[in-house]
Amino acid sequence: KFNPKVSLPTSRYPQDTLGHLKTLIAKHGRMDWNSDVMKARLKQEVVLLQKNGFADLLPYFFLCEEVIDFYRQSGELPGPGRGSSAGLLTNFLIGVTGVNPLHYDLSVDRFLTADRAASGKMPDVDMDLPDRDMLLDPKTGWLFKNFGDRASAITTKTTLRLRSAIKDVFRGTTGAVPYEIEAMVRKFDDPPQGITDEMFVFGYRNADGIEVKGYLEENEELNKFSLKYPREWKLVVDALALARSWSRHASAFVVSDIPIHKFLPTY
């Protein structure tokens, strides 16, 4: 049984996360301590990020600061944090974003609210970095040099869809995909977003309880194929949604406070 819980890389940073935040704010020199407006906004955000009753989220932002600072110190030009994260003054003060949200009346609520934090909804800072290998190379990348087995790429799987399942069944049973089959599957539609191939082929009930006809019933060519090749069709049905291949996610990585393999299977 897995016991999923927040495991931010807290041990990398001082236990006094508020004190470390003050150190980073001083490092970047963007805070005006004479501004009551800035001080009030910063206090509001500290309560939201550190005293939300769920988890101290400040180490997440420390990591963002450290990554961007690493690129800058290496002579590279990273893109600043963008999207809703630009509404967080804390991000601006520690150099993660490049825009003071108070100057443009940007809302912190669009980024994170107390209710979302208490429910376990994690914040999300989007960053554009100019060189992938500097961060993610398994041997020389900053992430693995600093976190070792507490960092990991995320595995993704390519599943067999209707078209690929039909072609792979013929490759497996006859050694090749006949031209007529290749031409047929090119005409097939893709399932709508959020609908599995099995639902798409055989039909389903939508959120309103209305029955949606399956592609097998609506598409004459697929229906003819299922009757002409019953053996192959049975294999196609069995193959739908099976993993065809495994790969690494193009950009997603996990960083934890303990070795990943201690609480998740790794591959």
Backbone as CSV, one residue per row, in Angstrom:
resi,resn,N_x,N_y,N_z,CA_x,CA_y,CA_z,C_x,C_y,C_z
1,LYS,0.845,-1.187,0.000,0.000,0.000,0.000,0.887,1.246,0.000
2,PHE,0.535,2.214,-0.850,1.281,3.453,-0.899,0.668,4.447,0.091
3,ASN,1.498,5.299,0.623,1.028,6.312,1.544,1.421,7.678,0.994
4,PRO,0.692,8.162,-0.027,1.098,9.414,-0.662,0.943,10.607,0.271
5,LYS,1.965,11.420,0.326,1.919,12.633,1.133,2.942,13.615,0.566
6,VAL,2.785,14.853,0.931,3.708,15.873,0.453,5.102,15.587,0.998
7,SER,6.087,15.618,0.121,7.463,15.345,0.541,8.380,16.373,-0.113
8,LEU,8.177,17.627,0.223,9.008,18.686,-0.335,10.449,18.542,0.151
9,PRO,11.425,19.010,-0.629,12.849,18.828,-0.268,13.275,19.750,0.864
10,THR,12.640,19.571,2.019,12.870,20.484,3.146,14.270,20.363,3.748
11,SER,14.848,19.152,3.753,16.134,18.960,4.426,17.273,19.681,3.714
12,ARG,17.059,20.098,2.475,18.099,20.828,1.742,18.223,22.261,2.266
13,TYR,17.183,22.752,2.875,17.138,24.149,3.279,17.068,24.260,4.807
14,PRO,17.397,25.432,5.359,17.345,25.597,6.823,15.954,25.296,7.376
15,GLN,15.912,24.755,8.579,14.627,24.478,9.217,13.810,25.750,9.404
16,ASP,14.502,26.836,9.652,13.836,28.133,9.777,13.562,28.662,8.370
17,THR,12.465,28.182,7.785,12.178,28.555,6.398,11.856,30.047,6.262
18,LEU,11.253,30.620,7.292,10.952,32.045,7.240,12.245,32.860,7.255
19,GLY,13.196,32.423,8.080,14.491,33.096,8.117,15.212,32.986,6.775
20,HIS,15.120,31.809,6.140,15.768,31.635,4.837,15.095,32.506,3.779
21,LEU,13.763,32.642,3.884,13.051,33.517,2.957,13.567,34.951,3.085
22,LYS,13.768,35.409,4.308,14.282,36.768,4.529,15.685,36.912,3.926
23,THR,16.492,35.851,4.038,17.843,35.884,3.460,17.773,36.031,1.942
24,LEU,16.864,35.283,1.296,16.730,35.358,-0.162,16.175,36.707,-0.599
25,ILE,15.245,37.259,0.184,14.699,38.581,-0.143,15.814,39.628,-0.092
26,ALA,16.667,39.536,0.922,17.796,40.464,1.036,18.779,40.270,-0.115
27,LYS,18.968,39.027,-0.522,19.900,38.714,-1.616,19.490,39.395,-2.916
28,HIS,18.196,39.434,-3.197,17.735,39.983,-4.482,17.415,41.469,-4.411
29,GLY,17.278,42.032,-3.212,17.178,43.470,-3.058,15.976,44.131,-3.698
30,ARG,14.859,43.455,-3.763,13.674,44.033,-4.395,12.620,44.514,-3.395
31,MET,12.810,44.241,-2.134,11.807,44.578,-1.122,11.985,46.014,-0.632
32,ASP,10.899,46.746,-0.572,10.891,48.083,0.021,10.258,47.968,1.408
33,TRP,11.109,47.900,2.439,10.599,47.702,3.795,9.898,48.945,4.343
34,ASN,9.939,50.041,3.617,9.206,51.236,4.015,7.788,51.260,3.450
35,SER,7.473,50.306,2.609,6.145,50.260,1.990,5.210,49.383,2.824
36,ASP,4.194,50.001,3.387,3.214,49.233,4.164,2.440,48.264,3.280
37,VAL,2.218,48.650,2.023,1.475,47.799,1.094,2.266,46.519,0.800
38,MET,3.561,46.671,0.546,4.387,45.493,0.264,4.488,44.589,1.491
39,LYS,4.650,45.200,2.654,4.772,44.404,3.883,3.478,43.639,4.180
40,ALA,2.343,44.282,3.937,1.057,43.617,4.191,0.857,42.452,3.234
41,ARG,1.221,42.660,1.973,1.068,41.593,0.974,2.012,40.432,1.286
42,LEU,3.232,40.728,1.668,4.186,39.674,2.003,3.705,38.876,3.212
43,LYS,3.170,39.561,4.214,2.651,38.872,5.394,1.492,37.960,5.015
44,GLN,0.601,38.452,4.160,-0.537,37.650,3.676,-0.046,36.377,2.995
45,GLU,0.999,36.509,2.189,1.506,35.358,1.442,2.248,34.372,2.338
46,VAL,2.958,34.876,3.328,3.657,33.980,4.262,2.655,33.115,5.011
47,VAL,1.544,33.714,5.435,0.488,32.942,6.105,-0.056,31.876,5.163
48,LEU,-0.251,32.254,3.902,-0.793,31.332,2.909,0.169,30.179,2.620
49,LEU,1.446,30.485,2.505,2.423,29.480,2.081,2.979,28.654,3.241
50,GLN,3.109,29.276,4.401,3.762,28.570,5.515,2.798,28.116,6.601
51,LYS,1.746,28.874,6.832,0.855,28.591,7.967,-0.542,28.216,7.480
52,ASN,-0.586,27.347,6.466,-1.873,26.997,5.840,-2.531,25.773,6.474
53,GLY,-1.885,25.161,7.464,-2.456,23.992,8.119,-2.245,22.692,7.363
54,PHE,-1.547,22.754,6.235,-1.324,21.551,5.426,0.157,21.221,5.324
55,ALA,0.928,22.162,4.799,2.364,21.928,4.644,3.057,23.265,4.445
56,ASP,4.302,23.343,4.921,5.120,24.520,4.665,5.596,24.435,3.218
57,LEU,5.057,25.302,2.365,5.342,25.237,0.931,6.549,26.085,0.513
58,LEU,7.155,26.793,1.453,8.252,27.688,1.088,9.423,26.975,0.392
59,PRO,9.783,25.734,0.804,10.896,25.072,0.107,10.672,24.908,-1.399
60,TYR,9.423,24.809,-1.829,9.153,24.719,-3.265,9.672,25.966,-3.981
61,PHE,9.465,27.134,-3.361,9.892,28.387,-3.970,11.397,28.580,-3.828
62,PHE,11.973,28.028,-2.746,13.426,28.059,-2.616,14.069,27.300,-3.772
63,LEU,13.477,26.169,-4.123,14.012,25.366,-5.222,13.912,26.119,-6.547
64,CYS,12.774,26.795,-6.761,12.610,27.597,-7.983,13.683,28.689,-8.055
65,GLU,13.909,29.359,-6.932,14.925,30.422,-6.881,16.305,29.871,-7.189
66,GLU,16.577,28.698,-6.626,17.904,28.111,-6.775,18.169,27.700,-8.217
67,VAL,17.150,27.148,-8.875,17.310,26.715,-10.270,17.555,27.916,-11.179
68,ILE,16.742,28.956,-11.033,16.913,30.141,-11.884,18.256,30.805,-11.602
69,ASP,18.640,30.867,-10.335,19.918,31.472,-9.974,21.082,30.674,-10.542
70,PHE,20.954,29.351,-10.571,22.001,28.494,-11.148,22.229,28.831,-12.618
71,TYR,21.158,28.999,-13.364,21.305,29.338,-14.781,21.940,30.722,-14.955
72,ARG,21.490,31.677,-14.159,22.049,33.033,-14.275,23.536,33.041,-13.941
73,GLN,23.904,32.328,-12.881,25.311,32.273,-12.485,26.163,31.545,-13.526
74,SER,25.519,30.717,-14.321,26.242,29.982,-15.378,26.298,30.772,-16.687
75,GLY,25.809,32.001,-16.661,25.859,32.829,-17.860,24.718,32.581,-18.825
76,GLU,23.691,31.871,-18.386,22.530,31.596,-19.231,21.408,32.583,-18.891
77,LEU,20.417,32.657,-19.786,19.305,33.586,-19.591,18.004,32.813,-19.458
78,PRO,17.614,32.464,-18.223,16.348,31.742,-18.055,15.160,32.691,-18.196
79,GLY,14.039,32.147,-18.653,12.815,32.935,-18.665,12.283,33.029,-17.247
80,PRO,11.767,34.199,-16.839,11.246,34.317,-15.484,9.974,33.499,-15.320
81,GLY,9.630,33.204,-14.067,8.377,32.506,-13.796,7.221,33.274,-14.422
82,ARG,6.253,32.543,-14.948,5.159,33.205,-15.676,3.822,32.586,-15.288
83,GLY,2.777,33.031,-15.952,1.447,32.524,-15.645,0.944,33.099,-14.332
84,SER,0.088,32.350,-13.651,-0.522,32.843,-12.414,0.505,33.072,-11.312
85,SER,1.684,32.438,-11.424,2.706,32.613,-10.386,3.231,34.042,-10.331
86,ALA,3.010,34.818,-11.400,3.442,36.222,-11.393,2.604,37.062,-10.444
87,GLY,1.500,36.505,-9.933,0.679,37.225,-8.968,1.195,37.118,-7.540
88,LEU,2.252,36.328,-7.330,2.789,36.125,-5.988,3.967,37.081,-5.763
89,LEU,3.814,37.983,-4.827,4.892,38.935,-4.542,6.153,38.210,-4.098
90,THR,5.990,37.133,-3.345,7.148,36.362,-2.870,8.022,35.931,-4.042
91,ASN,7.409,35.490,-5.118,8.177,35.077,-6.295,9.002,36.232,-6.858
92,PHE,8.414,37.408,-6.886,9.139,38.586,-7.376,10.297,38.936,-6.453
93,LEU,10.057,38.862,-5.156,11.070,39.285,-4.187,12.283,38.368,-4.171
94,ILE,12.112,37.094,-4.536,13.258,36.179,-4.527,13.750,35.872,-5.951
95,GLY,13.324,36.668,-6.917,13.891,36.582,-8.257,13.321,35.508,-9.152
96,VAL,12.232,34.884,-8.739,11.636,33.838,-9.570,10.842,34.444,-10.724
97,THR,10.155,35.540,-10.465,9.432,36.263,-11.516,10.066,37.634,-11.698
98,GLY,9.691,38.305,-12.773,10.319,39.591,-13.077,9.390,40.774,-13.000
99,VAL,8.177,40.581,-12.521,7.180,41.652,-12.484,6.662,41.814,-11.065
100,ASN,6.637,43.045,-10.584,6.052,43.326,-9.276,4.533,43.287,-9.429
101,PRO,3.863,42.295,-8.822,2.420,42.158,-9.023,1.618,43.335,-8.489
102,LEU,2.179,44.075,-7.525,1.461,45.221,-6.953,1.355,46.364,-7.960
103,HIS,2.325,46.452,-8.866,2.282,47.514,-9.875,1.177,47.284,-10.896
104,TYR,0.768,46.017,-11.049,-0.217,45.685,-12.090,-1.483,45.070,-11.509
105,ASP,-1.619,45.156,-10.181,-2.809,44.648,-9.498,-3.070,43.182,-9.836
106,LEU,-2.017,42.372,-9.816,-2.155,40.942,-10.104,-2.608,40.209,-8.839
107,SER,-3.504,39.270,-8.999,-4.130,38.597,-7.858,-3.353,37.369,-7.423
108,VAL,-3.092,37.271,-6.125,-2.472,36.069,-5.581,-3.476,34.918,-5.552
109,ASP,-4.778,35.250,-5.465,-5.806,34.209,-5.382,-5.865,33.358,-6.643
110,ARG,-5.481,33.923,-7.762,-5.477,33.141,-9.006,-4.379,32.062,-8.959
111,PHE,-3.370,32.317,-8.145,-2.266,31.365,-8.001,-2.554,30.341,-6.909
112,LEU,-3.004,30.820,-5.760,-3.250,29.919,-4.632,-4.157,30.620,-3.621
113,THR,-5.088,29.859,-3.058,-5.949,30.369,-1.983,-5.771,29.491,-0.747
114,ALA,-6.247,29.979,0.380,-6.130,29.214,1.632,-6.868,27.886,1.531
115,ASP,-8.041,27.894,0.918,-8.824,26.661,0.772,-8.091,25.650,-0.096
116,ARG,-7.519,26.128,-1.186,-6.778,25.217,-2.080,-5.547,24.660,-1.381
117,ALA,-4.860,25.498,-0.623,-3.671,25.031,0.097,-4.054,23.995,1.143
118,ALA,-5.133,24.245,1.882,-5.573,23.319,2.932,-6.054,21.996,2.354
119,SER,-6.538,22.021,1.107,-7.022,20.794,0.474,-5.890,19.989,-0.165
120,GLY,-4.660,20.517,-0.091,-3.531,19.801,-0.667,-3.236,20.173,-2.095
121,LYS,-3.902,21.189,-2.618,-3.646,21.646,-3.988,-2.308,22.361,-4.026
122,MET,-1.358,21.789,-4.764,-0.018,22.338,-4.767,0.096,23.521,-5.730
123,PRO,0.935,24.506,-5.392,1.163,25.628,-6.308,1.991,25.183,-7.507
124,ASP,2.041,26.030,-8.512,2.707,25.649,-9.758,3.359,26.871,-10.386
125,VAL,4.687,26.875,-10.440,5.430,27.949,-11.082,5.946,27.440,-12.429
126,ASP,5.532,28.101,-13.496,6.003,27.728,-14.834,7.270,28.515,-15.160
127,MET,8.310,27.798,-15.591,9.571,28.458,-15.941,10.077,27.918,-17.270
128,ASP,10.699,28.781,-18.047,11.330,28.371,-19.304,12.834,28.454,-19.135
129,LEU,13.519,27.338,-19.374,14.959,27.273,-19.161,15.666,27.013,-20.492
130,PRO,16.811,27.663,-20.733,17.424,27.646,-22.066,18.213,26.389,-22.407
131,ASP,18.560,25.580,-21.419,19.392,24.409,-21.687,18.917,23.260,-20.812
132,ARG,18.409,22.208,-21.437,17.848,21.074,-20.696,18.913,20.303,-19.926
133,ASP,20.036,19.989,-20.601,21.042,19.109,-20.000,21.670,19.700,-18.738
134,MET,21.792,21.013,-18.681,22.375,21.640,-17.494,21.597,21.265,-16.239
135,LEU,20.317,21.076,-16.390,19.474,20.751,-15.242,19.237,19.256,-15.095
136,LEU,19.025,18.563,-16.233,18.442,17.226,-16.172,19.321,16.087,-16.684
137,ASP,20.530,16.385,-17.136,21.400,15.289,-17.556,21.630,14.341,-16.374
138,PRO,21.438,13.026,-16.573,21.537,12.079,-15.448,22.877,12.083,-14.727
139,LYS,23.966,12.473,-15.418,25.297,12.432,-14.801,25.811,13.815,-14.407
140,THR,25.537,14.812,-15.235,26.121,16.128,-14.984,25.095,17.193,-14.632
141,GLY,23.809,16.879,-14.728,22.770,17.882,-14.491,22.698,18.336,-13.045
142,TRP,22.344,19.599,-12.871,22.266,20.187,-11.525,21.314,19.418,-10.625
143,LEU,20.191,18.980,-11.166,19.168,18.331,-10.338,19.709,17.067,-9.677
144,PHE,20.385,16.211,-10.459,20.847,14.937,-9.920,22.139,15.092,-9.116
145,LYS,22.938,16.075,-9.468,24.143,16.322,-8.681,23.777,16.785,-7.275
146,ASN,22.653,17.481,-7.158,22.256,18.026,-5.857,21.275,17.143,-5.099
147,PHE,20.484,16.334,-5.811,19.447,15.547,-5.139,19.629,14.035,-5.274
148,GLY,20.497,13.585,-6.167,20.754,12.156,-6.303,19.481,11.360,-6.526
149,ASP,19.285,10.306,-5.700,18.114,9.451,-5.885,16.840,10.047,-5.270
150,ARG,16.929,11.293,-4.821,15.719,11.997,-4.379,15.064,12.756,-5.550
151,ALA,15.650,12.604,-6.729,15.071,13.186,-7.943,14.878,12.071,-8.970
152,SER,13.876,12.214,-9.790,13.601,11.167,-10.771,12.816,11.727,-11.957
153,ALA,13.120,11.188,-13.133,12.262,11.460,-14.281,10.930,10.745,-14.072
154,ILE,9.910,11.163,-14.803,8.597,10.531,-14.727,8.403,9.639,-15.945
155,THR,7.972,8.407,-15.715,7.730,7.475,-16.806,6.381,7.762,-17.456
156,THR,6.354,7.698,-18.766,5.086,7.807,-19.493,4.903,6.549,-20.324
157,LYS,3.665,6.241,-20.655,3.415,5.081,-21.505,2.577,5.488,-22.713
158,THR,2.942,4.912,-23.849,2.151,5.084,-25.060,1.205,3.902,-25.153
159,THR,-0.090,4.171,-25.151,-1.067,3.078,-25.184,-1.509,2.778,-26.603
160,LEU,-1.978,1.563,-26.810,-2.504,1.167,-28.113,-3.862,1.813,-28.335
161,ARG,-3.962,2.613,-29.388,-5.216,3.230,-29.779,-5.862,2.349,-30.842
162,LEU,-7.042,2.709,-31.265,-7.765,1.889,-32.241,-6.929,1.648,-33.490
163,ARG,-6.403,2.713,-34.076,-5.645,2.567,-35.322,-4.365,1.771,-35.121
164,SER,-3.617,2.108,-34.056,-2.353,1.400,-33.839,-2.602,-0.050,-33.443
165,ALA,-3.695,-0.330,-32.716,-4.002,-1.708,-32.321,-4.299,-2.571,-33.549
166,ILE,-5.078,-2.035,-34.491,-5.395,-2.789,-35.713,-4.127,-3.102,-36.490
167,LYS,-3.278,-2.096,-36.664,-2.056,-2.314,-37.449,-1.092,-3.269,-36.736
168,ASP,-0.980,-3.139,-35.407,-0.067,-4.024,-34.681,-0.547,-5.464,-34.669
169,VAL,-1.867,-5.673,-34.653,-2.402,-7.037,-34.713,-2.009,-7.691,-36.027
170,PHE,-2.106,-6.955,-37.126,-1.714,-7.526,-38.413,-0.209,-7.741,-38.509
171,ARG,0.564,-6.821,-37.922,2.016,-7.032,-37.909,2.357,-8.308,-37.146
172,GLY,1.637,-8.527,-36.050,1.930,-9.692,-35.217,1.440,-11.003,-35.793
173,THR,0.340,-10.962,-36.559,-0.239,-12.212,-37.063,0.191,-12.549,-38.480
174,THR,0.467,-11.507,-39.300,0.838,-11.774,-40.707,2.211,-11.232,-41.068
175,GLY,2.808,-10.450,-40.175,4.136,-9.912,-40.448,4.125,-8.580,-41.165
176,ALA,2.962,-8.108,-41.590,2.888,-6.834,-42.304,1.459,-6.301,-42.241
177,VAL,1.312,-5.014,-42.507,-0.005,-4.383,-42.541,-0.449,-4.280,-43.996
178,PRO,-1.506,-5.002,-44.392,-1.979,-4.912,-45.777,-2.344,-3.473,-46.142
179,TYR,-2.174,-3.149,-47.424,-2.440,-1.786,-47.893,-3.874,-1.366,-47.590
180,GLU,-4.819,-2.264,-47.787,-6.235,-1.928,-47.576,-6.497,-1.568,-46.115
181,ILE,-5.788,-2.239,-45.197,-5.956,-1.937,-43.766,-5.330,-0.588,-43.440
182,GLU,-4.134,-0.355,-43.990,-3.455,0.921,-43.782,-4.323,2.082,-44.267
183,ALA,-4.917,1.902,-45.451,-5.770,2.947,-46.019,-7.037,3.134,-45.195
184,MET,-7.566,2.049,-44.657,-8.802,2.121,-43.881,-8.595,2.894,-42.579
185,VAL,-7.549,2.556,-41.825,-7.376,3.162,-40.504,-7.042,4.648,-40.594
186,ARG,-6.471,5.085,-41.741,-6.177,6.508,-41.890,-7.446,7.362,-41.869
187,LYS,-8.562,6.751,-42.215,-9.829,7.488,-42.281,-10.558,7.541,-40.935
188,PHE,-10.091,6.749,-39.975,-10.790,6.682,-38.689,-10.609,7.980,-37.902
189,ASP,-11.654,8.346,-37.173,-11.587,9.519,-36.294,-10.890,9.156,-34.994
190,ASP,-10.411,10.175,-34.299,-9.840,9.995,-32.967,-10.943,10.170,-31.924
191,PRO,-10.833,9.511,-30.782,-11.815,9.709,-29.705,-11.789,11.151,-29.208
192,PRO,-12.913,11.661,-28.742,-12.920,12.997,-28.126,-12.029,13.017,-26.886
193,GLN,-11.617,14.208,-26.488,-10.768,14.367,-25.306,-11.442,13.757,-24.079
194,GLY,-10.700,12.931,-23.340,-11.223,12.347,-22.106,-12.017,11.070,-22.302
195,ILE,-12.147,10.610,-23.546,-12.888,9.380,-23.834,-11.900,8.289,-24.221
196,THR,-11.967,7.138,-23.560,-11.071,6.040,-23.883,-11.456,5.423,-25.227
197,ASP,-10.515,4.712,-25.830,-10.802,4.074,-27.114,-11.907,3.034,-26.985
198,GLU,-11.933,2.337,-25.845,-12.961,1.320,-25.644,-14.359,1.955,-25.599
199,MET,-14.485,3.064,-24.883,-15.756,3.799,-24.851,-16.104,4.316,-26.243
200,PHE,-15.089,4.833,-26.927,-15.281,5.385,-28.266,-15.801,4.320,-29.233
201,VAL,-15.242,3.116,-29.141,-15.600,2.046,-30.073,-16.963,1.452,-29.761
202,PHE,-17.252,1.221,-28.477,-18.461,0.482,-28.119,-19.594,1.346,-27.560
203,GLY,-19.322,2.630,-27.325,-20.357,3.508,-26.803,-20.299,3.629,-25.294
204,TYR,-20.982,4.641,-24.772,-20.948,4.917,-23.343,-22.085,5.873,-22.987
205,ARG,-22.280,6.059,-21.693,-23.228,7.067,-21.213,-22.436,8.282,-20.745
206,ASN,-22.844,9.457,-21.210,-22.121,10.663,-20.820,-22.531,11.124,-19.429
207,ALA,-21.999,12.262,-19.002,-22.244,12.756,-17.638,-23.715,13.031,-17.373
208,ASP,-24.482,13.280,-18.439,-25.919,13.539,-18.287,-26.757,12.269,-18.376
209,GLY,-26.087,11.112,-18.474,-26.803,9.847,-18.554,-27.329,9.519,-19.939
210,ILE,-26.917,10.310,-20.925,-27.367,10.076,-22.304,-26.439,9.079,-22.979
211,GLU,-27.022,8.099,-23.652,-26.232,7.070,-24.307,-25.618,7.605,-25.595
212,VAL,-24.326,7.439,-25.723,-23.596,7.862,-26.919,-23.230,6.622,-27.721
213,LYS,-23.608,6.607,-28.985,-23.344,5.435,-29.823,-21.845,5.230,-30.027
214,GLY,-21.470,3.969,-30.186,-20.076,3.650,-30.414,-19.686,3.789,-31.872
215,TYR,-18.387,3.961,-32.086,-17.844,4.124,-33.443,-18.078,2.867,-34.275
216,LEU,-18.103,1.711,-33.621,-18.331,0.443,-34.312,-19.709,0.434,-34.964
217,GLU,-20.661,1.045,-34.291,-22.021,1.099,-34.816,-22.177,2.190,-35.879
218,GLU,-21.449,3.277,-35.698,-21.631,4.425,-36.580,-20.753,4.379,-37.828
219,ASN,-19.591,3.727,-37.723,-18.665,3.714,-38.849,-18.811,2.409,-39.638
220,GLU,-19.244,2.527,-40.865,-19.532,1.345,-41.677,-18.278,0.530,-41.950
221,GLU,-17.167,1.217,-42.216,-15.928,0.500,-42.548,-15.417,-0.317,-41.366
222,LEU,-15.482,0.254,-40.157,-15.026,-0.486,-38.980,-15.936,-1.683,-38.734
223,ASN,-17.220,-1.493,-38.944,-18.166,-2.595,-38.766,-17.872,-3.723,-39.746
224,LYS,-17.631,-3.377,-41.001,-17.301,-4.391,-42.015,-16.011,-5.122,-41.666
225,PHE,-15.039,-4.338,-41.171,-13.754,-4.938,-40.792,-13.951,-5.968,-39.675
226,SER,-14.752,-5.634,-38.661,-14.956,-6.540,-37.531,-15.634,-7.843,-37.963
227,LEU,-16.481,-7.768,-39.008,-17.169,-8.965,-39.505,-16.269,-9.771,-40.447
228,LYS,-15.442,-9.074,-41.206,-14.561,-9.751,-42.165,-13.369,-10.418,-41.479
229,TYR,-12.887,-9.809,-40.396,-11.704,-10.327,-39.689,-12.056,-10.555,-38.207
230,PRO,-12.929,-11.516,-37.906,-13.363,-11.700,-36.510,-12.221,-12.063,-35.562
231,ARG,-11.265,-12.874,-36.031,-10.144,-13.274,-35.169,-9.278,-12.055,-34.836
232,GLU,-8.942,-11.290,-35.876,-8.105,-10.113,-35.656,-8.837,-9.065,-34.821
233,TRP,-10.148,-8.946,-35.069,-10.927,-7.961,-34.325,-10.945,-8.267,-32.829
234,LYS,-11.045,-9.564,-32.475,-11.025,-9.937,-31.063,-9.698,-9.520,-30.421
235,LEU,-8.601,-9.712,-31.155,-7.298,-9.309,-30.638,-7.205,-7.790,-30.485
236,VAL,-7.777,-7.067,-31.447,-7.780,-5.602,-31.383,-8.511,-5.135,-30.121
237,VAL,-9.671,-5.722,-29.864,-10.459,-5.339,-28.688,-9.676,-5.619,-27.406
238,ASP,-8.999,-6.759,-27.356,-8.211,-7.101,-26.171,-7.012,-6.166,-25.997
239,ALA,-6.518,-5.626,-27.126,-5.298,-4.817,-27.085,-5.547,-3.357,-26.740
240,LEU,-6.778,-2.893,-26.916,-7.060,-1.479,-26.674,-6.612,-1.053,-25.276
241,ALA,-5.850,0.030,-25.211,-5.362,0.651,-23.968,-4.187,-0.080,-23.325
242,LEU,-3.712,-1.187,-23.945,-2.489,-1.800,-23.426,-1.305,-0.870,-23.696
243,ALA,-0.295,-0.932,-22.846,0.887,-0.104,-23.055,1.687,-0.641,-24.229
244,ARG,1.913,0.206,-25.216,2.695,-0.193,-26.392,4.182,0.022,-26.156
245,SER,4.509,1.121,-25.480,5.916,1.407,-25.191,6.003,2.336,-23.978
246,TRP,7.184,2.347,-23.373,7.436,3.194,-22.216,8.523,4.197,-22.569
247,SER,8.434,5.390,-22.008,9.464,6.391,-22.271,9.517,7.367,-21.102
248,ARG,10.434,8.331,-21.201,10.517,9.374,-20.186,9.657,10.555,-20.615
249,HIS,9.006,11.161,-19.652,8.257,12.378,-19.929,9.223,13.439,-20.451
250,ALA,8.760,14.241,-21.385,9.645,15.213,-22.041,10.205,16.254,-21.078
251,SER,9.443,16.627,-20.046,9.925,17.716,-19.191,9.644,17.547,-17.703
252,ALA,8.866,16.548,-17.304,8.440,16.453,-15.907,9.396,15.595,-15.067
253,PHE,9.766,16.132,-13.906,10.617,15.423,-12.952,10.055,15.587,-11.551
254,VAL,10.358,14.626,-10.697,9.917,14.662,-9.302,11.135,14.917,-8.410
255,VAL,10.961,15.798,-7.428,11.993,16.007,-6.415,11.349,15.765,-5.057
256,SER,11.976,14.948,-4.245,11.413,14.573,-2.949,12.435,14.818,-1.842
257,ASP,11.983,14.682,-0.619,12.894,14.841,0.512,13.550,13.520,0.897
258,ILE,13.023,12.422,0.395,13.604,11.105,0.655,13.778,10.390,-0.686
259,PRO,14.632,9.367,-0.755,14.825,8.662,-2.027,13.497,8.203,-2.621
260,ILE,13.336,8.428,-3.908,12.073,8.115,-4.585,11.719,6.634,-4.419
261,HIS,12.728,5.757,-4.531,12.453,4.320,-4.510,11.986,3.825,-3.135
262,LYS,12.054,4.701,-2.134,11.575,4.308,-0.810,10.043,4.270,-0.734
263,PHE,9.381,5.005,-1.642,7.917,5.064,-1.547,7.203,4.898,-2.881
264,LEU,7.948,4.755,-3.984,7.325,4.497,-5.293,8.185,3.521,-6.074
265,PRO,7.581,2.666,-6.899,8.393,1.802,-7.755,9.081,2.618,-8.822
266,THR,10.344,2.338,-9.070,11.101,3.049,-10.112,11.488,2.070,-11.200
267,TYR,11.782,2.642,-12.374,11.967,1.810,-13.563,13.184,2.278,-14.317
